[in-house]
Amino acid sequence: MTDLAPDVLGWLVAHREGTAVERFARAHARGVARYRELVPLERPAPGEQYAFDVDMDACTGCKSCVTACHTENGLDADETWRKVGLLHGGDARAPWQQPVTGSCHHCVDPACLAGCPVLAYEKDPDTGIVFHLDDQCIGCRYCTLTCPYDVPQWSPKRGIVRKCDMCRSRLAGGDAPACVAACPNEAIRIRVVAHDAVIADNEAGQFLPAAPDPSITQPTTAYTTARAIPRNALPADYYDVHAEAAHAPLVVMLVLTQLAVGTFALAPFAASGAGAMVAVALGFVALGASLFHLGRPHLAFRAVLGLRRSWLSREIVAFGGFAALASLAALAPDRALVAAASAAGALGVVASTMVYAATRRATWRADVVGLKFLGTTIVLGLATLDAIGAHASWLPRALAIALGVKLAFEASLLAHARDRHHGPWKRSAQLQLGRLRALTCARFATGAGAIAFALCGVPEAAVALALAGELCERALFFVAACAPRMPGALA
């Protein structure tokens, strides 16, 4: 008992004023119904903003914050803006685990805002809160790809994404956000932080262990603990490898736009007059297919608003220009028009590459994505021209070589399944050789078949198999791209 006395005494001193609920009750009786202890009294100054402050030692993982957020914001049953994950580590003699509550980090440099093609995100200049404009959103879901913390949540019911806004209406009235007010241990608070200090802390590695690289967006949430975090601390779901969203309309759009650009750009070299017409038709089909990806397709015209900062807007403008110029060139062949259309198409493929490279996902590195997209452009361009009867004897051999090189490159990425480090590349390879094995086999079987039929002089079968193979490859591109996220819990 003697050893425990100081701890008991310290606990009594710390709680002599009662629990948070009791203190609030006394404040309410005095007519002050605000959690002033959980929110700062001062407003952020220039270069500062509000941020979540999480005391990991006080968090028990009870999920009161999750329930309060759900209730306050009227979320759907399958919609969650605040989640509780789990870190564990240590060894058999000293095991360690830590619940982790996380929501939007209201980053200094939010990727959701930078990538949105319709300017549906804003960062409040006074508070630094990053909020979503639901009425402006077209449901393209690009923010769900750019955010490394899996914050924006897709709502199929509404056809838009939604996210935490730190209960800014409550903050404006002096009250704490719902998650902060609901925590029985006061593990979550609101604090004012300086942007320079946040960046310095993130660069020093003071963000949450095993979380996505904070340098991507500079998250402002502070996770503090007096306990030593083991070096081997990992999320409870670290070894859980699962497929990502399929995005079927994007699969079709990407493959067909690249087919159209490749066919149009290579048509003059194959002396094919019909190639331009085929390219134009498929280009418009591709643009139409992209509309099926939007939750609110009738507002698709807004997608050019983010041209200054969003690669998605630039992709749309480039392919729109390609479709228009290629149509004119097909109706009235002119070298200048053909060159301009080809340039616009090439810019579209580059923009497509950057759309995914900008997400900073490891498996969507610019060089890898660029080689895949360029390969599809060349392969399908050659296959289409050969199938429509272009008068060029070199087409079958060129197709076989291009497709063979592309298949070899894709196969080399599967070798990451033998990596010792369980990183994104290994997870992606494991998915393709495990749960997605049938799709992977179909991709390589159709590719090999396309090569065989091209060399045997059956171009119609070659183009059909080449197209099927590229669709399989692009489907794998999405479902096997293991996304970064905050630590999760065991399923």
Steps between C-alpha positions, in 0.01 A plus 500: 500500500791733575622477138155581366435796728676765283317383188165498679569843645597635157182359351288659770668837453453485122131417538410712800278710279304199380455341159445692178126436530491631858697812408266561208198459727636763739579732208148449364353591837696825486366568148829420322411196288820478303799269515754779529765256629488293182522782249746791496374840610712682242434502127778393263733779388635525144709188428308302763193279504288268712612137530406184687720409797477131597630377837571139418549411866143609577339320203346163584352428159142523628385664172284759671653749258390287205143477625480872581632596154251266334209643696599866471539485122212263422724253318376195314536158660807417292654849518770587753692826532696404813655156546685318775788275405763312696878497518683210663859400558752412765579137584367214714658645815377854438207502256369840393185616333342837444155601369520779242212735427523684171297729280581767245836654589415838342839502334715803431519390136186288446523266202121478474483874435792506256364219284129582489400588141188694604642701794271321745749539787597813688741569784361769729755784505415585863478156662690275257211253496474307173135457405311354208238682293241230445301703247810552284608133494440291186594169662818431302658349815846621409547632855460145633810413296709807585442499879754265660292471816179362346302799628247598226217248508301407191124512545330300221163614629584866431746454215763714676777469758478648849746552784566640847500879531603506869140593585588854398150626577544384861846654519363829370262502795773416751408134543731205449453266201276201569789253521685723747198556720406131506834356608464392867876528558554830318743323269416736210535877518521790258817707500647784296812406304744694285550368148879527526501297822280231345730463201808489727343231722398291200847521351640389835282189489268601784179398326332168573721190450409274207274770352538628141788738433398836654711694249233435236240731657646623833222376736444715808367241747739448793525155659669523840598231751726478802569133428781379279367372167670173399702510181301206367163672549268408212130545420287202597393466135854538360498158336141524380526514121175576319393625160419866443201645312472382137396830335377317188399814304851639548647172376300532179570872463876468543539207263280647226653849515845347467378278216357806323817706543723214390291422193478864393867581558628185324252511208720724277792257539281209391341691211156438649224746415242311705714512813405859578127429477530195726705701749244779513211259556678317780610829653141612540402158640778535757386846607144372530615205712665737749161652584388170654767545765346823628245506777344812346573476125268789413755731663797363306553841333642626830801271467708768326483743793813360659719538191762705685576233759328169418645245258153354463373828355801513268434144384141588414600813309776317310278212390218739417739693277621176344144391417419836341823532300498136392142539375601797286807317370293194411250711304759723334846340511767759561853451632472782749171367637637146522808624686290713737260213572787258559663750737175546691462123527857462625438770761188311605699180558758698699223659706348156561837385629526797736145455628617180669862594566375808691336271758850402617403134527810284473364275226382802300844651463526725196751285312301179554165653408654682204649181357171314540293774339749558218516126440122477472495795261754338267371142526135580434585756233702240308241226553209719385678620186593142411140384553343769279725406211777759506748437221814452709669160517698600808194538723471136625868480595492842667191397694662176616812682617315781677260263676780262593698782661193620690419150629861453613488831687176405676639157590809661653278688746356171624847402620440734795297217656838366623600828668598468865336831592120484513452825311254620235682330212497164675135535596406585143691200363347272764153616402563435131643155567244417769143628514525657155680207341225427249506858371881495484501173306239637262714808440812302402305235306323758284826688446681185388205410277504843338868459413439155351206609285683812382796294379268241344323766293165511683482870592133497602567243774821679594330835561215337696741318729729801531206718604376238748849471644543874546161520673616226739827682562320826572258325736801362690646851498214612725410200714861406579616853585529461877400836644665662802275559799495562872551199730192282506371232736479127469203390288 
